[in-house]
């Protein structure tokens, strides 16, 4: 009986530990959003001009799906809720930039040396946009993307 109880507790704790994906946040807050969109990453190509697609093609090749939430009416409340989600989850803040009241945050979720999720938070003019990308990227993929697109952080 003790072994069964211990197995159930471990299973419960494991399931709680994995409830940190952006998809969980997306599912629980989709109804409060002014706009939401979830689609397979391969479909993203149809929404982008071909020259933009070519720039991000290496990342989208290793992406599974994209989730987008837009909040206007209750953006401040949802930003607070999102920040609590990030603090509770295992996402790592890569960068957060504030400029003239606008904010951009970039977060990643890593497991076993692979970036499993990327979340972009954009807050501007009373709107909040959250974009989540489920991926399977390595650090080499990111480095190649940065080098191929001549991106620098100086």
Secondary structure, DSSP 8 states (H G I E B T S, - for coil): -HHHHHHHHHHHHHHHHHTTSHHHHHHHHGGGSSEEEEEEGGGGGGGS-HHHHHHHHHHHHTEEEEEEEEESTTHHHHHHHHHHHHHHSS-EEEEEEEETTEEEEEEEEEETTEEEEEEEEEEETTEEEEEEEEEEE-HHHHHHHHHHTT----
